[in-house]
Amino acid sequence: MTNNRPTKTQIYYTHHLIKALVLVSLLALLYWPSILNLIYAWKIKPQCSHGYFIMPISIWLCWQRRNRWHYLTVNSSYLGFFLLLPGLFFYVISIVAAADTIANISVMLTLAGVVILTFGPAVFKAYLFPYLFLIFMFPIPDALYLSLTNPLKLFASSISTSILQALGIPTFQDGNILQLANFQMQVVEACSGMRSLVTYLMLSTLLSNFLSNGFWKKCLLIISAIPIAFFNNILRITGTGVLARWYGQKVAQGFFHEFTGLATFVLGFFLILGIYWLLSEKESEVITLSAF
């Protein structure tokens, strides 16, 4: 007869899992107002629209690491209180100050505290990447976002003006406004490149997880998102100027303007995939050479 009774190890893991689920459920009730504010930010802020996908991706990354349980030491650790208690304290401050950013920091601290409290530091270390990946679901603080957006608009405007002039298209720049002979183009917040930058950073960070060797390769892949976002943004602005010069103002606006934005975004997506593929190929070459 087959013995289907759970082993002591299975019972031990199940006990810790149930305890973690209970604590997470209680925290979800406590943080429910902050969760609703977070979902609202994903809805109204275009630069945060990717937030819907972060939690499912993080859960999937945890599932990919499920086999590591056989090699981990699972023990409750009271070290978790050193993160859990400050996290709850920060949450009280966020309520009093009505500061969503402090509430977001609180969420990360309390979540780390719960994991260490129920499973131990070894498990937290093994699942550190899915945990840190959750940072992408939080909006960039408005003050920081605006402080980055304005310089990027001016930078993109200056480079695009230089390119248009080099192409023989008379262009005059006044701040973030580009004046062509038959068209005035304003580089607004949506054209600053911040939206695509955050999304590209999320994508490159996710892909870096699948590079098995070389910390520098992971960093290179993540950092590559920055020039790609800038390049695509400048390409979009310049392309709009070229369309306006040769085909008129109507062509440079409306559908074609949105289409060029989508096309350049997809181009950046494939550029990041290309860099990931090149780095992966280099890993394969190293593995092949080391086998001889």
WOQUIJO-V99340 format. One record per backbone hydrogen bond with DSSP energy under -1.0 kcal/mol. NH is the residue of the N-H (numbers start at 1). CO is the residue of the C=O. E is the energy in kcal/mol with one decimal. If there is no record, write none. Layout:
# WOQUIJO-V99340
nh=(NH;NH)
co=(CO;CO)
e=(E;E)
This chain:
# WOQUIJO-V99340
nh=(11;12;13;14;15;16;17;18;19;20;21;22;23;24;25;26;27;28;29;30;31;35;36;37;38;39;40;41;42;43;44;45;48;49;51;53;57;58;59;60;61;62;63;64;66;68;69;70;71;75;77;80;81;82;83;84;85;87;88;89;90;91;92;93;94;95;96;97;99;103;104;105;106;107;108;109;110;111;112;113;114;115;116;117;118;119;124;125;126;127;128;131;132;133;134;135;136;137;138;145;146;147;148;149;150;152;153;154;155;156;157;158;159;160;161;162;163;164;165;166;167;168;169;172;174;177;178;179;180;185;187;188;191;192;197;198;199;200;201;202;203;204;205;206;207;208;210;211;218;219;220;221;222;223;224;225;226;228;229;230;231;232;233;234;235;236;237;238;239;240;241;242;243;244;245;246;247;252;258;259;260;261;262;263;264;265;266;267;268;269;270;271;272;273;274;275;276;277;278;279;280;281;282;283;284;285;286;287;288;289;290;292)
co=(7;8;9;10;11;12;13;14;15;16;17;18;19;20;21;22;23;24;25;26;27;31;32;33;34;35;36;37;38;39;40;41;45;46;48;50;53;54;55;56;57;58;59;60;63;65;66;67;68;119;116;77;78;79;80;80;81;83;84;85;86;87;88;89;90;91;92;93;94;99;100;101;102;103;104;105;106;107;108;109;110;111;112;113;114;115;120;121;122;123;125;127;128;129;131;132;133;134;135;141;142;143;144;145;146;148;149;150;151;152;153;154;155;156;157;158;159;160;161;162;163;165;164;179;177;174;185;172;183;178;176;186;188;189;193;194;195;196;197;198;199;200;201;202;203;204;207;208;214;215;216;217;218;219;220;222;223;224;225;226;227;228;229;230;231;232;233;234;235;236;237;238;239;240;241;242;243;248;254;255;256;257;258;259;260;261;262;263;264;265;266;267;268;269;270;271;272;273;274;275;276;277;278;279;280;281;282;283;284;285;286;289)
e=(-2.4;-2.3;-2.5;-2.5;-2.2;-1.7;-2.4;-2.7;-2.0;-2.2;-2.5;-2.3;-2.0;-2.7;-2.3;-2.2;-2.3;-2.4;-1.8;-2.0;-2.9;-2.5;-2.4;-2.0;-2.1;-2.4;-2.1;-2.0;-1.9;-1.4;-2.3;-2.2;-2.2;-1.2;-2.4;-1.8;-2.0;-2.7;-2.5;-2.2;-2.4;-2.0;-2.2;-2.0;-1.7;-1.7;-1.3;-1.2;-1.8;-1.6;-1.0;-1.6;-1.3;-1.5;-1.4;-3.0;-2.1;-1.9;-2.2;-2.1;-2.6;-1.6;-1.8;-1.9;-2.5;-1.8;-2.2;-3.0;-1.6;-1.5;-2.2;-2.0;-2.2;-2.1;-1.8;-2.1;-2.8;-2.3;-2.0;-2.4;-2.4;-2.1;-2.4;-2.4;-2.1;-2.9;-1.7;-2.5;-1.9;-1.6;-1.2;-1.6;-2.8;-2.3;-1.1;-1.8;-1.6;-1.9;-1.6;-2.9;-2.7;-1.9;-1.5;-2.3;-1.9;-1.5;-2.3;-2.0;-2.5;-2.7;-2.2;-2.4;-2.3;-2.4;-2.2;-2.0;-2.2;-2.6;-2.4;-2.1;-1.5;-1.4;-2.7;-2.3;-2.9;-1.4;-3.8;-3.5;-3.2;-3.4;-3.3;-1.1;-1.3;-1.8;-2.1;-2.3;-1.9;-3.0;-2.5;-2.0;-2.4;-3.0;-2.2;-2.2;-2.5;-2.0;-1.8;-1.4;-1.4;-2.2;-2.6;-2.4;-2.2;-2.9;-1.8;-1.2;-1.8;-1.7;-2.0;-2.1;-3.0;-2.5;-2.0;-2.5;-2.5;-2.2;-2.2;-2.8;-2.5;-2.2;-2.0;-2.4;-2.4;-2.3;-2.1;-2.3;-2.6;-1.1;-2.1;-2.7;-2.4;-1.7;-2.2;-2.9;-2.5;-1.7;-2.4;-2.2;-2.2;-1.9;-2.2;-2.1;-2.2;-1.9;-2.3;-2.2;-2.4;-2.4;-2.4;-2.4;-2.3;-2.4;-2.0;-1.7;-2.1;-2.2;-2.1;-2.4;-2.3;-2.7;-2.2;-1.2)
